[in-house]
């Protein structure tokens, strides 16, 4: 079936697009967007892939669900549109970057600049109904994003996977650790971060050290 996604990913994921579960998923998503307000906007559902082509992926960060408030979700996990207040998890991400790398906290929570450098900001579920967290879980997105992670693990090497919290760790469990660098910590949400499971993980400097050791360009976080 025809999916509006970056050509590099279309080539890699063609097999998924023709599977029955994916056809059912797309039918469900189309119906939801017709009947309800859903996020992100239709054109941004595959934004993570459009900003970060398959051959450019250097780092993978795994999130769970898009934000479900107006104007927040832009198709990249943890990211919000320019001018939208930064959610608590994102505040904690920026705080760790400041502690780790000495970089000031940016005004905007829009992470497109990361994605454009090769950071795949992948939510497990790519759509959500307004005000209803988790409303599009269990409809097929997880199968699709598992296939994306597997494809990166199998076809590429020397990728940094950042797995934050139990959900992401489970999602990234099948990543080949002999080929890739897997960084794990607690989730940046206040619940986990304030218990000491997030701050001080130094994932951002560790990722850059790994990339540089492999002769790659570090990410400007």
FILUMLUM-813377 format. One record per residue: x, y, z of N, C-alpha, C, CB in turn; residue number from 1; chain. Coordinates in steps of 0.001 Angstrom, whole numbers. Glycine has a CB too. Example, Ala and Ser with C-alpha at 12.3 -4.5 7.8 and 13.67 -1.06 7.14 Angstrom:
2
REC      n.px      n.py      n.pz     ca.px     ca.py     ca.pz      c.px      c.py      c.pz     cb.px     cb.py     cb.pz   pos   unit
REC     13190     -5690      7800     12300     -4500      7800     13200     -3300      7800     11308     -4473      9046     1      A
REC     12850     -2250      7080     13670     -1060      7140     12900        30      7870     14084      -598      5725     2      A
# end
This chain:
221
REC      n.px      n.py      n.pz     ca.px     ca.py     ca.pz      c.px      c.py      c.pz     cb.px     cb.py     cb.pz   pos   unit
REC       841     -1199         0         0         0         0       878      1251         0      -953         5      1227     1      A
REC       305      2348      -409      1058      3604      -543      1097      4339       799       425      4513     -1638     2      A
REC      2293      4516      1339      2452      5231      2609      3346      6433      2361      3051      4303      3725     3      A
REC      2915      7590      2852      3653      8834      2620      4782      8972      3643      2703     10057      2693     4      A
REC      5926      8380      3322      7065      8343      4241      8324      8539      3402      7118      6986      5060     5      A
REC      9417      8963      4022     10660      9205      3284     11040      7968      2449     11811      9571      4265     6      A
REC     11450      8177      1172     11747      7054       271     12734      6032       849     12297      7588     -1022     7      A
REC     13720      6490      1632     14702      5550      2195     14031      4549      3138     15810      6316      2944     8      A
REC     13039      5018      3884     12294      4136      4793     11289      3290      4023     11571      4959      5876     9      A
REC     10715      3877      2987      9745      3135      2168     10408      1867      1623      9206      4024       994    10      A
REC     11624      2029      1173     12382       898       626     12635      -161      1704     13724      1384        34    11      A
REC     13023       281      2905     13353      -645      3992     12122     -1356      4566     14066       103      5100    12      A
REC     10993      -659      4567      9813     -1155      5296      8686     -1644      4381      9280       -64      6194    13      A
REC      8990     -1735      3091      7961     -2108      2103      7195     -3359      2519      8602     -2333       733    14      A
REC      7935     -4322      3060      7315     -5589      3479      6251     -5367      4551      8384     -6557      4003    15      A
REC      6564     -4468      5512      5600     -4181      6596      4312     -3582      6040      6221     -3217      7633    16      A
REC      4479     -2659      5085      3319     -1926      4558      2309     -2847      3877      3780      -862      3573    17      A
REC      2775     -3995      3418      1853     -4892      2701      1230     -5949      3615      2585     -5580      1558    18      A
REC      1621     -5943      4904      1072     -6947      5831      -347     -6573      6267      1984     -7092      7071    19      A
REC     -1175     -7577      6539     -2568     -7304      6946     -2681     -6383      8166     -3274     -8610      7246    20      A
REC     -1828     -6579      9185     -1944     -5756     10394     -1778     -4283     10056      -900     -6179     11443    21      A
REC      -878     -3965      9108      -619     -2559      8776     -1802     -1961      8025       669     -2426      7934    22      A
REC     -2395     -2741      7158     -3589     -2258      6433     -4720     -1966      7424     -4057     -3309      5370    23      A
REC     -4894     -2859      8385     -5919     -2645      9425     -5602     -1404     10257     -6025     -3883     10346    24      A
REC     -4327     -1240     10582     -3890       -87     11368     -4206      1224     10640     -2381      -182     11662    25      A
REC     -3864      1291      9367     -4094      2514      8591     -5594      2800      8470     -3458      2391      7184    26      A
REC     -6378      1769      8301     -7840      1944      8238     -8356      2518      9565     -8548       582      7921    27      A
REC     -7842      1984     10676     -8227      2477     12005     -7828      3946     12171     -7570      1618     13115    28      A
REC     -6592      4283     11808     -6085      5650     11979     -6903      6633     11130     -4581      5726     11592    29      A
REC     -7186      6256      9899     -7970      7138      9010     -9345      7424      9617     -8133      6494      7603    30      A
REC     -9969      6393     10144    -11295      6527     10764    -11228      7431     11999    -11854      5137     11153    31      A
REC    -10208      7220     12826    -10027      8029     14036     -9834      9513     13704     -8826      7514     14838    32      A
REC     -9010      9781     12707     -8747     11173     12319     -9983     11824     11713     -7584     11240     11324    33      A
REC    -10838     11011     11112    -12078     11523     10512    -13112     11837     11599    -12657     10498      9502    34      A
REC    -13185     10947     12600    -14230     11035     13625    -13833     11889     14836    -14590      9649     14093    35      A
REC    -12537     11994     15116    -12064     12657     16343    -10890     13581     16038    -11651     11611     17404    36      A
REC    -10576     14453     16991     -9320     15211     16903     -8204     14298     17376     -9373     16540     17758    37      A
REC     -7189     14135     16521     -6061     13252     16860     -4758     13995     16628     -6099     11939     16019    38      A
REC     -3717     13509     17275     -2395     14106     17147     -1369     13022     16823     -2004     14857     18441    39      A
REC      -268     13406     16160        28     14718     15582      -817     14947     14336      1527     14840     15242    40      A
REC      -754     16137     13705     -1462     16333     12447     -1078     15240     11448     -1158     17728     11865    41      A
REC     -2023     14868     10602     -1824     13756      9659      -504     13791      8916     -2925     13742      8667    42      A
REC      -107     14962      8472      1122     15076      7677      2386     14833      8518      1192     16460      7030    43      A
REC      2247     14856      9843      3425     14681     10714      3497     13302     11374      3423     15743     11792    44      A
REC      2586     12405     11009      2587     11076     11639      3949     10390     11471      1468     10190     11033    45      A
REC      4538     10537     10283      5832      9899     10009      6984     10907     10015      5785      9181      8662    46      A
REC      6820     12012     10763      7837     13077     10777      9204     12573     11250      7378     14223     11677    47      A
REC      9216     11656     12219     10499     11142     12726     11326     10538     11589     10262     10082     13833    48      A
REC     10636      9866     10666     11303      9207      9542     11679     10216      8453     10400      8111      8957    49      A
REC     10823     11205      8266     11082     12202      7216     12272     13085      7563      9845     13072      6992    50      A
REC     12435     13406      8845     13569     14242      9274     14860     13451      9370     13270     14884     10617    51      A
REC     14741     12140      9499     15922     11295      9738     15877     10069      8815     15993     10848     11240    52      A
REC     16333     10216      7572     16318      9089      6627     17088      7888      7157     16903      9518      5288    53      A
REC     16753      6715      6656     17342      5463      7154     18873      5489      7136     16843      4288      6320    54      A
REC     19447      5966      6043     20905      5943      5914     21593      6978      6792     21295      6169      4476    55      A
REC     20818      7906      7375     21406      8959      8218     21278      8665      9712     20748     10291      7912    56      A
REC     20570      7587     10091     20343      7295     11520     21665      7017     12241     19390      6083     11681    57      A
REC     21905      7743     13341     23080      7526     14188     22689      7196     15626     23978      8758     14167    58      A
REC     21558      7762     16063     21071      7579     17438     19570      7283     17368     21360      8857     18332    59      A
REC     19100      6379     18225     17661      6096     18322     17219      6352     19759     17333      4616     17888    60      A
REC     16215      7225     19915     15596      7455     21231     14159      6953     21134     15650      8994     21657    61      A
REC     13750      6126     22097     12422      5507     22044     11495      6130     23078     12523      3989     22271    62      A
REC     10366      6637     22606      9306      7148     23470      8099      6216     23393      8909      8598     23068    63      A
REC      7024      6617     24058      5863      5717     24119      4700      6194     23263      5401      5569     25548    64      A
REC      4157      7358     23599      2941      7874     22972      3148      9321     22564      1733      7749     23923    65      A
REC      2514      9799     21516      2571     11245     21252      1871     12020     22379      1914     11577     19877    66      A
REC      2269     13281     22566      1529     14147     23499        95     14285     22993      2214     15563     23638    67      A
REC      -854     14399     23933     -2259     14418     23520     -2946     15760     23763     -3011     13338     24244    68      A
REC     -2139     16809     24008     -2710     18151     24171     -2599     18954     22876     -2005     18901     25319    69      A
REC     -3435     19986     22715     -3433     20779     21483     -2069     21394     21169     -4466     21877     21583    70      A
REC     -1637     21234     19929      -427     21898     19439       885     21327     19918      -471     23295     19812    71      A
REC       842     20263     20725      2093     19729     21286      2826     18793     20327      1803     18993     22577    72      A
REC      2180     17699     19947      2859     16631     19202      3250     17075     17796      1965     15397     19119    73      A
REC      4498     16748     17418      4927     17044     16044      5568     15829     15370      5913     18214     16043    74      A
REC      5266     14649     15887      5734     13422     15249      7089     12939     15718      5781     13617     13796    75      A
REC      7716     13668     16646      9017     13278     17193      8851     13034     18687     10109     14373     16917    76      A
REC      9344     11918     19204      9132     11649     20630      9821     12707     21489      9654     10246     20999    77      A
REC      9161     13055     22580      9597     14048     23577      9573     15495     23055     11000     13711     24044    78      A
REC      9387     15697     21767      9473     17024     21151      8116     17724     21141     10011     16911     19721    79      A
REC      8136     19055     21288      6917     19856     21099      7199     20955     20068      6431     20480     22461    80      A
REC      6141     21503     19524      6282     22585     18554      6852     23844     19204      4934     22894     17908    81      A
REC      7462     24676     18375      7950     25981     18853      6817     26729     19545      8522     26829     17676    82      A
REC      7150     27404     20646      6149     28230     21333      5253     27474     22291      5301     28908     20333    83      A
REC      5408     26164     22367      4609     25340     23292      5451     25089     24550      4168     23967     22616    84      A
REC      4867     25267     25751      5638     25016     26986      6229     23603     26997      4742     25219     28230    85      A
REC      7431     23484     27517      8110     22179     27537      7486     21288     28624      9648     22356     27788    86      A
REC      7063     20085     28250      6550     19150     29264      7660     18753     30252      5963     17883     28583    87      A
REC      7282     18255     31447      8269     17956     32490      9393     17013     32051      7571     17358     33667    88      A
REC      9073     15965     31291     10121     15033     30850     11161     15742     29994      9507     13865     30064    89      A
REC     10679     16614     29118     11593     17343     28233     12447     18336     29022     10804     18081     27137    90      A
REC     11843     18967     30025     12606     19861     30920     13757     19079     31564     11674     20477     32027    91      A
REC     13456     17854     31996     14477     17040     32657     15551     16559     31677     13827     15841     33340    92      A
REC     15169     16330     30435     16152     15968     29402     17131     17126     29211     15443     15616     28049    93      A
REC     16591     18324     29080     17449     19497     28875     18322     19777     30110     16587     20733     28547    94      A
REC     17761     19492     31281     18530     19709     32517     19728     18758     32579     17628     19511     33763    95      A
REC     19505     17519     32157     20604     16544     32127     21665     16945     31096     20061     15131     31807    96      A
REC     21220     17454     29946     22176     17915     28922     23013     19072     29471     21428     18357     27623    97      A
REC     22361     19958     30215     23075     21095     30816     24126     20595     31813     22076     22057     31523    98      A
REC     23713     19646     32670     24638     19090     33668     25768     18295     32999     23874     18185     34659    99      A
REC     25418     17571     31961     26353     16663     31304     27331     17404     30387     25586     15623     30505   100      A
REC     26803     18340     29605     27612     18982     28565     27818     20482     28770     26973     18756     27234   101      A
REC     27154     21038     29796     27295     22470     30058     26573     23355     29060     28734     22833     30072   102      A
REC     25619     22767     28325     24885     23554     27330     23677     24228     27977     24433     22659     26148   103      A
REC     23397     25490     27637     22222     26140     28211     20930     25487     27734     22215     27620     27860   104      A
REC     19896     25590     28554     18584     25031     28194     17991     25874     27061     17613     24999     29439   105      A
REC     17636     25251     25930     17100     26035     24810     15709     26584     25092     17060     25188     23557   106      A
REC     15370     27655     24397     14039     28271     24530     12953     27318     24049     13969     29593     23737   107      A
REC     13212     26670     22916     12186     25832     22289     12389     24357     22598     12184     26042     20784   108      A
REC     11279     23659     22756     11323     22212     22971     11181     21424     21675     10234     21800     23935   109      A
REC     11353     22113     20537     11254     21442     19244     12583     20718     18953     10911     22469     18106   110      A
REC     12518     19405     18815     13740     18604     18653     14047     18259     17191     13618     17324     19453   111      A
REC     13434     18989     16274     13712     18741     14850     15202     18869     14554     12916     19721     13966   112      A
REC     15876     19762     15280     17317     19958     15017     18117     18703     15369     17855     21167     15823   113      A
REC     17654     17926     16363     18295     16639     16648     18030     15658     15508     17785     16057     17993   114      A
REC     16753     15581     15128     16338     14634     14082     17112     14881     12788     14820     14747     13820   115      A
REC     17330     16146     12477     18038     16499     11239     19519     16113     11286     17909     17996     10976   116      A
REC     20023     15804     12490     21423     15375     12631     21562     13847     12695     22032     15998     13889   117      A
REC     20442     13142     12593     20522     11684     12610     19999     11026     13871     21915     11276     12414   118      A
REC     19206     11757     14649     18591     11173     15850     17158     10774     15506     18622     12183     17063   119      A
REC     16880      9475     15486     15522      9002     15215     14734      9053     16518     15527      7551     14614   120      A
REC     13757      9952     16567     12961     10169     17786     11649      9399     17629     12691     11714     18040   121      A
REC     11706      8135     18007     10664      7176     17660      9709      6881     18812     11292      5898     17196   122      A
REC      8452      7251     18660      7431      6804     19600      6990      5399     19217      6221      7780     19619   123      A
REC      6651      4583     20216      6167      3224     19955      4822      3263     19241      6048      2426     21269   124      A
REC      4003      4239     19621      2696      4461     19006      2746      5833     18343      1520      4369     20066   125      A
REC      2380      5916     17076      2616      7170     16345      1439      8135     16339      2981      6857     14941   126      A
REC       288      7707     16862      -885      8602     16893     -1617      8451     18225     -1854      8295     15705   127      A
REC     -2476      9437     18512     -3255      9401     19761     -4490     10278     19595     -2396      9881     20984   128      A
REC     -5558      9936     20306     -6756     10774     20293     -6587     11907     21304     -8030      9933     20612   129      A
REC     -7064     13075     20974     -6941     14248     21855     -7403     13933     23274     -7753     15424     21295   130      A
REC     -6516     14240     24251     -6884     14115     25656     -6991     12699     26173     -8158     14786     25879   131      A
REC     -6632     11718     25337     -6773     10312     25767     -5463      9565     25574     -7907      9604     24979   132      A
REC     -4611      9656     26576     -3307      8981     26505     -3494      7497     26250     -2503      9199     27804   133      A
REC     -2676      6952     25359     -2710      5507     25107     -3876      5020     24282     -2723      4795     26381   134      A
REC     -4683      5951     23745     -5913      5550     23047     -5663      4801     21740     -6748      6766     22762   135      A
REC     -4475      4930     21166     -4177      4198     19924     -3165      3078     20148     -3648      5158     18859   136      A
REC     -2983      2695     21404     -2109      1555     21690     -2828       249     21340     -1673      1555     23184   137      A
REC     -2054      -771     21005     -2639     -2086     20731     -3377     -2188     19415     -3565     -2448     21819   138      A
REC     -3137     -1251     18517     -3829     -1253     17215     -2890     -1638     16068     -4438       129     16940   139      A
REC     -1604     -1835     16395      -664     -2240     15347       584     -1382     15258     -1350     -2220     14035   140      A
REC       517      -188     15840      1704       678     15767      2925        15     16410      1421      2025     16452   141      A
REC      2705      -674     17535      3838     -1281     18252      4536     -2341     17395      3359     -1911     19576   142      A
REC      3739     -3090     16628      4300     -4099     15721      5159     -3418     14665      3174     -4932     15050   143      A
REC      4654     -2317     14147      5377     -1559     13121      6684      -990     13676      4495      -421     12576   144      A
REC      6619      -358     14844      7839       267     15385      8837      -782     15887      7478      1230     16530   145      A
REC      8347     -1954     16309      9265     -3066     16605     10042     -3451     15346      8485     -4298     17157   146      A
REC      9338     -3483     14213      9968     -3833     12935     11010     -2782     12537      8898     -3971     11827   147      A
REC     10721     -1520     12837     11668      -429     12546     12954      -632     13350     11034       963     12875   148      A
REC     12798      -897     14653     13957     -1097     15535     14766     -2319     15082     13496     -1272     17011   149      A
REC     14061     -3398     14730     14726     -4620     14263     15516     -4353     12982     13692     -5740     14024   150      A
REC     14915     -3598     12080     15554     -3273     10796     16847     -2485     11028     14586     -2461      9893   151      A
REC     16794     -1502     11928     17992      -707     12235     19059     -1601     12856     17649       471     13190   152      A
REC     18638     -2440     13800     19576     -3339     14479     20247     -4294     13491     18850     -4138     15569   153      A
REC     19453     -4841     12568     19962     -5842     11627     20815     -5238     10516     18812     -6600     11017   154      A
REC     20347     -4131      9967     20938     -3598      8726     22052     -2579      8956     19864     -2961      7893   155      A
REC     22111     -1986     10144     23104      -953     10399     24071     -1413     11495     22418       373     10800   156      A
REC     25136      -642     11706     26019      -946     12839     26468       347     13499     27248     -1775     12382   157      A
REC     26944       221     14732     27446      1364     15493     26401      2464     15691     28654      1941     14801   158      A
REC     25182      2054     16000     24103      3001     16320     23991      3085     17843     22727      2556     15669   159      A
REC     23722      4275     18362     23481      4448     19800     21975      4354     20053     24055      5822     20314   160      A
REC     21567      3419     20889     20164      3303     21299     20045      3821     22731     19652      1816     21190   161      A
REC     19183      4816     22947     18937      5339     24290     17591      4801     24783     18954      6908     24298   162      A
REC     17646      3966     25791     16432      3321     26317     16159      3867     27710     16581      1756     26351   163      A
REC     15131      4694     27801     14823      5390     29053     13545      4825     29658     14682      6914     28817   164      A
REC     13667      4162     30793     12492      3608     31469     12201      2193     31008     11274      4489     31228   165      A
REC     11375      1510     31801     11061       102     31557     10470      -172     30189     10120      -384     32593   166      A
REC      9592       707     29747      8931       492     28461      9952       474     27319      7874      1584     28214   167      A
REC     10819      1490     27289     11822      1593     26214     12819       427     26285     12579      2947     26306   168      A
REC     13188        32     27508     14129     -1086     27661     13539     -2369     27067     14480     -1301     29157   169      A
REC     12255     -2573     27307     11578     -3755     26769     11517     -3666     25239     10146     -3891     27368   170      A
REC     11226     -2477     24776     11104     -2236     23326     12441     -2469     22617     10607      -793     23056   171      A
REC     13533     -2133     23297     14851     -2281     22680     15572     -3555     23049     15699     -1133     23048   172      A
REC     14850     -4488     23648     15489     -5707     24174     16158     -6550     23087     14460     -6555     24900   173      A
REC     15640     -6452     21852     16173     -7315     20798     17276     -6643     19977     15054     -7744     19878   174      A
REC     17683     -5460     20364     18789     -4793     19667     20060     -5615     19862     18989     -3327     20190   175      A
REC     20804     -5802     18791     22043     -6577     18838     23134     -5752     19511     22483     -7006     17412   176      A
REC     23443     -6104     20747     24377     -5304     21543     25830     -5527     21160     24196     -5611     22999   177      A
REC     26103     -6512     20349     27488     -6701     19894     27804     -5762     18720     27726     -8178     19478   178      A
REC     26756     -5200     18096     26944     -4285     16953     26684     -2826     17312     26028     -4687     15811   179      A
REC     25937     -2613     18379     25448     -1267     18703     25757      -897     20155     23934     -1174     18449   180      A
REC     25656       399     20446     25862       897     21809     24497      1145     22440     26731      2206     21816   181      A
REC     24182       425     23502     22869       563     24141     23047      1220     25510     22160      -828     24281   182      A
REC     22420      2397     25667     22483      3160     26922     21124      3059     27611     22874      4667     26662   183      A
REC     21115      2637     28859     19854      2466     29591     19853      3295     30866     19619       984     29927   184      A
REC     18691      3841     31199     18525      4545     32486     17038      4607     32796     19154      5997     32445   185      A
REC     16726      5248     33929     15326      5516     34226     14759      6518     33224     15166      6042     35663   186      A
REC     13464      6720     33314     12756      7655     32424     12929      9090     32928     11242      7292     32333   187      A
REC     12975     10073     32016     13120     11463     32472     11877     12093     33097     13536     12296     31332   188      A
REC     10770     11357     33173      9572     11921     33817      9873     12207     35289      8353     10945     33686   189      A
REC      9235     13213     35875      9530     13583     37269      9461     12413     38248      8575     14651     37718   190      A
REC      8519     11514     38024      8332     10360     38907      9623      9539     39031      7190      9470     38385   191      A
REC     10236      9266     37890     11467      8461     37878     12696      9323     38155     11626      7745     36528   192      A
REC     12735     10490     37511     13925     11356     37607     14200     11773     39053     13745     12610     36731   193      A
REC     13141     12090     39783     13316     12579     41158     13710     11469     42136     12036     13240     41635   194      A
REC     13595     10230     41678     14048      9109     42517     15506      8767     42219     13156      7867     42293   195      A
REC     16123      9556     41367     17542      9340     41059     17808      8366     39941     18238      8869     42260   196      A
REC     16764      8059     39136     16950      7072     38067     17287      7717     36722     15698      6227     37924   197      A
REC     17308      9041     36676     17552      9723     35399     18783     10634     35447     16328     10540     35006   198      A
REC     18784     11561     36395     19859     12556     36430     21225     11909     36662     19583     13589     37522   199      A
REC     22204     12392     35910     23547     11854     36041     23826     10666     35135     23784     11460     37447   200      A
REC     22883     10317     34234     23134      9169     33353     24183      9481     32269     21824      8728     32690   201      A
REC     24402     10783     32019     25434     11227     31052     25296     10570     29679     26821     10930     31604   202      A
REC     24062     10285     29292     23853      9612     28004     24313     10445     26813     22393      9269     27838   203      A
REC     24231     11760     26955     24503     12623     25802     26006     12699     25514     23939     14036     26047   204      A
REC     26811     12785     26568     28267     12759     26361     28724     11352     25978     29011     13235     27637   205      A
REC     28095     10335     26565     28466      8948     26237     28178      8637     24764     27701      7954     27146   206      A
REC     27024      9106     24293     26663      8891     22882     27703      9538     21969     25249      9466     22580   207      A
REC     28069     10777     22291     29032     11488     21455     30425     10850     21499     29120     12941     21893   208      A
REC     30800     10352     22659     32102      9667     22769     32117      8420     21880     32398      9276     24253   209      A
REC     31025      7683     21905     30920      6475     21073     30987      6836     19585     29601      5718     21380   210      A
REC     30196      7832     19185     30166      8240     17772     31548      8682     17305     29149      9380     17557   211      A
REC     32208      9486     18135     33553      9973     17769     34541      8797     17656     34066     11006     18824   212      A
REC     34425      7836     18574     35315      6665     18546     35139      5853     17266     35055      5773     19763   213      A
REC     33951      5942     16678     33658      5226     15431     33906      6102     14208     32211      4735     15429   214      A
REC     34515      7264     14421     34812      8149     13296     33616      8911     12777     35396      7366     12188   215      A
REC     32576      9010     13615     31350      9713     13205     31290     11090     13858     30090      8886     13577   216      A
REC     30392     11899     13334     30233     13254     13842     29376     13230     15113     29595     14172     12765   217      A
REC     29817     13896     16195     28964     13930     17401     27694     14749     17151     29748     14523     18605   218      A
REC     26694     14519     17973     25425     15261     17871     25557     16576     18637     24224     14414     18427   219      A
REC     25096     17646     18043     25007     18926     18765     23693     18938     19526     25105     20161     17783   220      A
REC     23739     18458     20757     22537     18376     21584     22084     19767     22007     22789     17499     22822   221      A
# end
